[in-house]
Amino acid sequence: MREGRTAGAQASITDGPAGIWVGDLARALTRLGVDHGDREAVRRIAVLLGLRGPVPGPEPAPRWQAPSAPEAEEERRAAPPPPLRAEDAAALPDNAESPPSTTEGAAGPLPLLTPLAGASGARPAWRFPALAERGDGPAEAEPAHHSLLPPNSETATLQTVLSRTVPEGEIDTHRLLEEFATGRPLQDLPRLPVRTLRFGTQVLVDLGPGMEMFARDQEELVNRITVIVGRHATDVLYFAVSPLNHVGPGAGWTWRPYRPPAAGTRVLILSGFGCNLPGSGPSPMLWQEWQEVTALLRRSGCRPAALVPLPPDRFPAPLTSLMPVVSWDRSTTTVQAESRVP
């Protein structure tokens, strides 16, 4: 090991006598037990051997024996700062203090420099304004939903469509006088017809082809109906194309054949009945299924009505013969709904 370290200085010791090499110096140091760090002892032995030149010193420590981070930091701080270049000195402002000149071996704290922008007061002129950081401004809200029915009369129109007429209003004086005039005995007092929601409502929502574009409208309308009629009196079922064989409140795999609600319930159907699909329109088989559904509802004492996203002039004749139909459109008024839904 010692021979290897001393041999590294072979290039710095020359002009020895014939047959005398640096290796001989290394062997002599090893035999005599001289410390290789003792430069004076090494020099004297080299002179005795006839070697000339500078005395080799210890090699730098390998990288894995380099000084630790704190020691390296202390050495860096103790080293004198480099001299200021001419181009750097020219860039300094007039009122900036020049760093003190350093001499060899002088060490001290680095001078505190003043930023150029702060000294002159000038700001960089950016071509474009800075973008706002993400999350600084208010979050973008979802676009407001606009009902297909007129907003000012939507509640009144829905109450008309969902209610049913019962003779429970004020006493009908005209009919009462007619009964008195005929001299017939009165079995009960005649009353004026009024609309009521106490029988509840069942909403059949069509999720089939042609109604995908109205999915949000259906959701908002169902929520609105629940508010008007009450959650306890509203039953919502979903189907695709026809509810006769597959209908239910949950996922499609849970759907079962349709069973009508209690007698007196208004059944509102939100569907296009296949009229808004490209082609020749609904098939005869589809109309036959809807005829069976309508007959089943009437036998159970229920009153069906349809809310269709079509203008009245596009209502198919088979549909209007099955049930009252109201256009699900901004042009619909409460008076029109009352005239079409008894």
Legacy VTK file of the C-alpha trace (Angstrom):
# vtk DataFile Version 3.0
C-alpha trace
ASCII
DATASET POLYDATA
POINTS 342 float
0.000 0.000 0.000
2.804 2.432 0.924
4.728 1.535 -2.196
1.725 2.294 -4.295
1.224 5.732 -2.767
4.900 6.706 -3.132
5.087 5.344 -6.630
2.438 7.869 -7.612
5.125 10.570 -7.305
7.575 8.900 -9.710
7.021 11.595 -12.296
8.181 14.336 -9.860
11.540 12.786 -8.790
14.120 12.409 -11.587
17.831 12.331 -12.379
18.688 9.587 -9.878
21.863 7.489 -10.206
21.807 4.511 -12.495
19.709 1.723 -11.035
18.070 3.914 -8.349
14.323 4.388 -8.726
11.440 5.690 -6.687
10.608 2.122 -5.770
13.935 1.943 -3.954
12.919 4.988 -1.922
9.631 3.306 -1.051
11.379 0.139 0.090
13.843 2.149 2.187
10.998 4.026 3.889
9.237 0.774 4.611
12.358 -0.925 6.022
13.203 2.073 8.229
9.576 2.546 9.330
9.537 6.198 8.352
6.129 7.904 8.190
5.397 8.974 4.654
3.833 12.182 6.009
7.161 13.307 7.443
8.375 15.219 4.433
11.758 16.190 5.959
12.669 12.558 6.731
11.606 11.476 3.265
13.737 14.242 1.701
16.836 13.295 3.653
16.538 9.598 2.703
15.983 10.546 -0.949
19.180 12.660 -0.911
21.124 9.768 0.582
19.890 7.555 -2.283
20.959 10.177 -4.831
17.436 11.128 -5.938
16.703 14.743 -6.832
13.460 16.687 -7.285
10.506 17.763 -5.110
9.533 15.443 -2.330
6.264 13.646 -3.074
3.385 14.470 -0.768
0.390 12.367 0.205
-2.195 11.786 -2.512
-5.631 13.371 -2.096
-8.152 11.226 -0.338
-10.395 9.154 -2.598
-13.967 10.278 -3.219
-15.356 7.884 -0.679
-13.070 9.559 1.918
-13.964 13.126 0.871
-14.637 15.673 3.642
-18.115 15.703 5.059
-20.642 18.378 4.078
-20.003 20.662 7.100
-16.231 20.511 6.555
-16.607 21.269 2.850
-18.890 24.196 3.676
-16.323 25.617 6.102
-13.594 25.328 3.453
-15.829 27.080 0.925
-16.563 29.932 3.316
-12.877 30.322 4.223
-11.867 30.603 0.567
-11.578 34.197 -0.730
-14.340 35.387 -3.087
-13.447 35.495 -6.799
-12.602 38.895 -8.279
-15.403 40.854 -9.990
-15.343 40.613 -13.765
-15.263 43.770 -15.891
-18.595 43.022 -17.611
-20.289 42.432 -14.234
-18.927 45.695 -12.868
-20.232 47.574 -15.906
-23.757 46.174 -15.315
-23.964 47.549 -11.793
-25.935 50.822 -11.294
-24.134 54.022 -10.404
-25.342 54.020 -6.796
-24.356 50.394 -6.162
-21.345 49.816 -3.954
-18.493 47.921 -5.587
-17.331 44.856 -3.686
-14.009 45.289 -1.909
-10.949 43.996 -3.696
-9.602 40.785 -2.252
-6.001 39.712 -1.936
-4.529 36.267 -1.703
-5.245 34.784 1.670
-7.830 37.452 2.636
-11.201 36.113 3.721
-14.324 37.910 4.846
-18.124 38.154 4.358
-19.426 38.589 0.839
-20.707 42.068 -0.045
-24.506 42.653 -0.160
-25.518 43.473 -3.720
-28.555 45.579 -4.669
-30.860 44.170 -7.399
-30.831 46.207 -10.587
-34.654 46.390 -10.751
-34.813 47.680 -7.194
-32.105 50.276 -7.812
-33.620 51.780 -10.949
-37.286 51.261 -10.005
-38.076 49.909 -13.484
-40.391 46.925 -13.878
-40.297 44.476 -16.772
-42.933 45.212 -19.397
-44.644 41.890 -20.060
-46.445 41.473 -23.365
-49.381 39.579 -21.871
-51.123 39.864 -18.477
-50.374 37.196 -15.926
-52.847 34.334 -15.735
-54.776 33.880 -12.525
-53.746 30.895 -10.476
-56.072 27.942 -10.505
-58.593 28.125 -7.705
-58.295 31.897 -7.117
-61.600 32.799 -8.777
-65.050 31.384 -8.070
-65.748 27.908 -9.384
-67.748 27.773 -12.577
-71.318 26.843 -11.750
-73.339 24.418 -13.808
-75.453 26.203 -16.438
-78.942 26.997 -15.229
-81.623 24.625 -16.428
-84.650 26.062 -18.182
-87.888 24.153 -18.024
-89.653 23.146 -21.228
-92.877 24.559 -19.795
-93.334 28.315 -19.360
-91.561 29.220 -16.070
-94.291 31.633 -14.915
-97.094 29.109 -15.314
-95.233 25.806 -14.851
-96.605 25.135 -11.369
-100.195 25.905 -12.383
-99.904 23.770 -15.507
-98.522 20.804 -13.584
-101.216 21.102 -10.922
-103.827 20.986 -13.673
-102.299 17.960 -15.374
-101.693 16.014 -12.152
-105.015 16.685 -10.443
-108.403 15.141 -11.050
-111.834 16.766 -10.938
-114.217 15.889 -8.098
-117.649 17.415 -7.216
-116.547 18.783 -3.853
-116.606 22.542 -4.371
-119.161 25.160 -3.424
-122.875 24.369 -3.646
-124.109 24.615 -7.227
-127.037 27.019 -6.784
-128.144 26.754 -10.413
-128.612 23.019 -10.216
-130.200 23.387 -6.791
-132.844 25.772 -8.147
-133.525 23.435 -11.060
-134.143 20.592 -8.654
-136.477 22.739 -6.587
-138.353 23.799 -9.722
-139.005 20.219 -10.732
-140.277 19.312 -7.303
-138.060 16.302 -7.021
-136.637 15.451 -3.592
-132.907 16.094 -3.110
-130.735 13.062 -2.405
-127.597 15.193 -1.820
-126.532 18.777 -2.397
-125.131 19.489 -5.873
-121.617 20.977 -5.711
-119.278 22.600 -8.189
-116.362 20.539 -9.545
-112.873 21.292 -8.191
-109.453 19.817 -8.811
-107.579 17.928 -6.094
-104.226 16.216 -5.685
-105.152 14.078 -2.699
-105.374 10.879 -4.772
-101.647 11.002 -5.492
-99.698 10.686 -8.714
-97.720 8.012 -10.473
-95.119 9.189 -13.006
-93.975 6.821 -15.753
-90.648 8.037 -17.193
-89.563 6.737 -20.593
-85.810 6.061 -20.816
-85.966 4.494 -24.254
-84.533 5.688 -27.577
-85.568 9.189 -28.553
-85.784 10.460 -24.957
-82.071 10.641 -24.139
-81.953 14.333 -25.026
-84.689 15.024 -22.447
-83.022 13.143 -19.576
-82.291 16.274 -17.560
-85.719 17.713 -18.294
-87.301 14.511 -17.009
-85.228 14.607 -13.841
-86.053 18.236 -13.130
-89.749 17.662 -13.854
-89.911 14.659 -11.522
-88.354 16.760 -8.746
-90.867 19.516 -9.412
-93.783 17.071 -9.315
-92.528 15.667 -6.014
-92.581 19.163 -4.539
-96.091 19.909 -5.814
-97.798 16.627 -4.942
-95.597 15.577 -2.017
-93.052 12.815 -1.682
-95.503 10.591 0.180
-98.043 10.794 -2.667
-95.656 10.488 -5.653
-94.593 7.190 -7.187
-91.941 7.280 -9.953
-91.360 4.298 -12.252
-89.056 3.954 -15.249
-89.466 2.012 -18.467
-88.162 1.834 -22.037
-90.548 2.247 -25.001
-93.454 0.510 -23.229
-94.143 -0.197 -19.514
-96.352 -3.207 -20.129
-93.786 -5.935 -19.411
-90.803 -4.079 -17.942
-91.100 -1.216 -15.457
-89.674 -0.393 -12.049
-88.251 2.267 -9.721
-84.629 1.099 -9.925
-82.166 -0.424 -12.350
-83.370 -2.149 -15.502
-82.588 -5.657 -14.272
-85.101 -5.144 -11.427
-88.021 -4.197 -13.723
-91.175 -6.306 -13.626
-94.535 -6.362 -15.501
-96.614 -3.265 -14.861
-99.235 -3.143 -12.135
-101.549 -0.116 -11.900
-101.705 1.987 -8.714
-104.675 2.509 -6.434
-107.970 3.702 -7.859
-108.230 7.432 -8.442
-104.487 7.950 -8.971
-103.436 10.222 -11.808
-100.833 8.464 -14.015
-98.630 10.919 -15.916
-96.551 9.465 -18.750
-93.382 11.304 -19.844
-92.649 9.800 -23.245
-92.326 10.490 -26.932
-94.153 7.238 -27.804
-91.613 6.666 -30.562
-92.779 9.703 -32.547
-89.441 11.549 -32.270
-87.438 8.696 -33.791
-86.331 8.660 -37.438
-88.377 6.405 -39.637
-92.054 5.785 -40.242
-93.050 6.206 -36.573
-94.242 3.772 -33.914
-94.995 0.240 -34.987
-98.507 -1.251 -34.722
-97.206 -3.623 -32.033
-96.170 -0.660 -29.877
-99.625 0.917 -30.170
-101.160 -2.403 -29.195
-99.067 -2.499 -26.014
-100.110 1.043 -25.128
-103.750 0.099 -25.684
-103.332 -2.709 -23.169
-101.692 -0.370 -20.658
-104.467 2.211 -21.024
-107.198 -0.409 -20.688
-105.495 -1.790 -17.565
-105.397 1.667 -15.990
-109.043 2.457 -16.724
-110.197 -0.875 -15.331
-108.333 -0.050 -12.111
-110.042 3.354 -11.811
-106.918 5.356 -12.749
-106.775 8.262 -15.171
-103.783 8.388 -17.539
-102.400 11.532 -19.192
-99.323 12.113 -21.334
-96.794 14.917 -21.463
-95.115 14.705 -24.877
-92.186 16.881 -26.142
-93.944 17.489 -29.470
-96.170 20.232 -30.856
-99.901 19.409 -30.973
-99.930 19.129 -34.762
-97.549 16.165 -34.522
-99.631 14.150 -32.041
-100.448 10.779 -33.638
-104.150 9.977 -33.825
-103.817 6.618 -32.005
-102.280 8.409 -29.010
-104.942 11.094 -28.647
-107.616 8.414 -28.777
-106.030 6.561 -25.844
-105.501 9.377 -23.317
-105.334 13.173 -22.906
-102.093 14.557 -24.343
-100.408 17.858 -23.424
-97.507 19.351 -25.350
-94.330 19.571 -23.257
-93.332 22.901 -24.729
-93.075 26.619 -23.947
-96.166 27.312 -26.027
-98.416 25.362 -23.619
-100.615 27.420 -21.327
-102.548 26.449 -18.242
-105.853 27.034 -20.044
-104.828 24.634 -22.808
-103.823 21.990 -20.267
-107.133 22.366 -18.403
-109.111 21.974 -21.611
-107.279 18.787 -22.593
-107.061 17.037 -19.204
-110.521 16.613 -17.580
LINES 1 343
342 0 1 2 3 4 5 6 7 8 9 10 11 12 13 14 15 16 17 18 19 20 21 22 23 24 25 26 27 28 29 30 31 32 33 34 35 36 37 38 39 40 41 42 43 44 45 46 47 48 49 50 51 52 53 54 55 56 57 58 59 60 61 62 63 64 65 66 67 68 69 70 71 72 73 74 75 76 77 78 79 80 81 82 83 84 85 86 87 88 89 90 91 92 93 94 95 96 97 98 99 100 101 102 103 104 105 106 107 108 109 110 111 112 113 114 115 116 117 118 119 120 121 122 123 124 125 126 127 128 129 130 131 132 133 134 135 136 137 138 139 140 141 142 143 144 145 146 147 148 149 150 151 152 153 154 155 156 157 158 159 160 161 162 163 164 165 166 167 168 169 170 171 172 173 174 175 176 177 178 179 180 181 182 183 184 185 186 187 188 189 190 191 192 193 194 195 196 197 198 199 200 201 202 203 204 205 206 207 208 209 210 211 212 213 214 215 216 217 218 219 220 221 222 223 224 225 226 227 228 229 230 231 232 233 234 235 236 237 238 239 240 241 242 243 244 245 246 247 248 249 250 251 252 253 254 255 256 257 258 259 260 261 262 263 264 265 266 267 268 269 270 271 272 273 274 275 276 277 278 279 280 281 282 283 284 285 286 287 288 289 290 291 292 293 294 295 296 297 298 299 300 301 302 303 304 305 306 307 308 309 310 311 312 313 314 315 316 317 318 319 320 321 322 323 324 325 326 327 328 329 330 331 332 333 334 335 336 337 338 339 340 341
